[in-house]
Amino acid sequence: MFPMLATARIDYCWGGLVDISADRLPHAGQHDGIYFSMGYSGHDTQMSTHIGQVMADVMDGRADRNPWDESEWSAIPGHTGKPWFLPLVGTYYRIKDILY
């Protein structure tokens, strides 16, 4: 896909869990005295920094700063428990990378 990178050395590779909400939107607020932010859907760096600043304002008494407070989301239909399918998806893409 990028022939000019054929000899480029890769020093680091990121890997880990990806937090994706069903509606692909971030969610932040407070529940039972615990402040939370989640569902960055692959936009962690930008959104977590921004929402962190917003939630700091919320904790300082400025609840009006949080545009995500009233948003609700439901669970993905049929999905409960540990995401058993993710290792299979990862294996599929690793094989695909090897073959192509």
PLY file of the C-alpha trace (Angstrom):
ply
format ascii 1.0
element vertex 100
property float x
property float y
property float z
element edge 99
property int vertex1
property int vertex2
end_header
0.00 0.00 0.00
2.89 2.38 0.83
5.96 1.17 -1.11
8.06 4.10 0.09
7.81 2.66 3.61
9.07 -0.81 2.62
12.39 -0.24 4.38
11.09 1.92 7.21
11.86 0.60 10.67
9.00 0.31 13.13
10.13 1.03 16.68
6.85 0.83 18.55
3.43 -0.73 18.15
0.41 0.12 20.27
-1.83 -2.61 21.48
-4.57 -2.79 24.02
-8.25 -2.55 24.68
-10.35 -0.09 22.70
-13.29 1.53 24.46
-16.15 1.85 21.97
-19.70 2.77 22.84
-22.61 1.47 20.78
-23.39 4.95 19.45
-19.68 5.75 18.89
-20.00 8.85 21.10
-18.16 9.61 24.33
-20.08 9.54 27.59
-19.14 11.35 30.80
-20.90 12.14 34.01
-21.43 11.07 37.58
-23.11 7.95 38.93
-23.47 7.23 42.65
-20.77 9.78 43.48
-18.26 8.39 40.97
-17.19 10.55 38.04
-16.59 8.75 34.77
-15.71 9.29 31.13
-15.72 6.51 28.55
-16.53 5.51 25.01
-13.87 7.44 23.14
-14.22 5.02 20.22
-10.59 5.26 19.14
-10.21 9.01 19.73
-8.50 8.62 23.10
-5.76 11.22 22.98
-7.82 14.20 21.92
-11.08 13.34 23.63
-9.66 12.10 26.93
-7.67 15.30 27.36
-10.68 17.47 26.55
-13.18 15.48 28.60
-10.68 15.38 31.48
-10.65 19.18 31.53
-14.46 19.29 31.29
-14.87 16.78 34.11
-12.45 18.75 36.30
-14.78 21.73 35.83
-17.78 19.51 36.66
-16.09 18.36 39.88
-15.44 22.02 40.67
-19.20 22.69 40.59
-19.69 23.65 36.93
-22.01 20.85 35.79
-23.10 22.99 32.82
-19.70 22.36 31.17
-20.53 18.70 30.43
-22.46 18.28 27.16
-22.38 14.48 27.58
-24.15 14.39 30.95
-27.67 13.71 29.72
-26.79 11.21 27.02
-27.83 7.65 27.73
-26.91 4.52 25.87
-28.12 1.00 25.94
-26.11 -2.19 25.89
-25.30 -3.82 22.57
-28.12 -6.33 21.97
-27.07 -9.90 22.66
-23.70 -8.95 24.17
-23.06 -9.65 27.83
-19.95 -10.51 29.75
-16.38 -10.69 28.55
-15.84 -9.99 24.81
-14.88 -13.58 23.92
-14.77 -12.74 20.20
-11.92 -10.21 20.34
-9.07 -12.77 20.33
-10.64 -14.34 17.23
-10.82 -10.97 15.50
-7.19 -10.24 16.43
-6.07 -13.61 15.06
-7.97 -12.98 11.82
-6.18 -9.66 11.26
-2.77 -11.09 12.21
-3.22 -13.85 9.61
-4.42 -11.31 7.08
-1.30 -9.19 7.73
0.95 -12.22 7.17
-0.75 -13.25 3.94
-0.91 -9.80 2.38
0 1
1 2
2 3
3 4
4 5
5 6
6 7
7 8
8 9
9 10
10 11
11 12
12 13
13 14
14 15
15 16
16 17
17 18
18 19
19 20
20 21
21 22
22 23
23 24
24 25
25 26
26 27
27 28
28 29
29 30
30 31
31 32
32 33
33 34
34 35
35 36
36 37
37 38
38 39
39 40
40 41
41 42
42 43
43 44
44 45
45 46
46 47
47 48
48 49
49 50
50 51
51 52
52 53
53 54
54 55
55 56
56 57
57 58
58 59
59 60
60 61
61 62
62 63
63 64
64 65
65 66
66 67
67 68
68 69
69 70
70 71
71 72
72 73
73 74
74 75
75 76
76 77
77 78
78 79
79 80
80 81
81 82
82 83
83 84
84 85
85 86
86 87
87 88
88 89
89 90
90 91
91 92
92 93
93 94
94 95
95 96
96 97
97 98
98 99
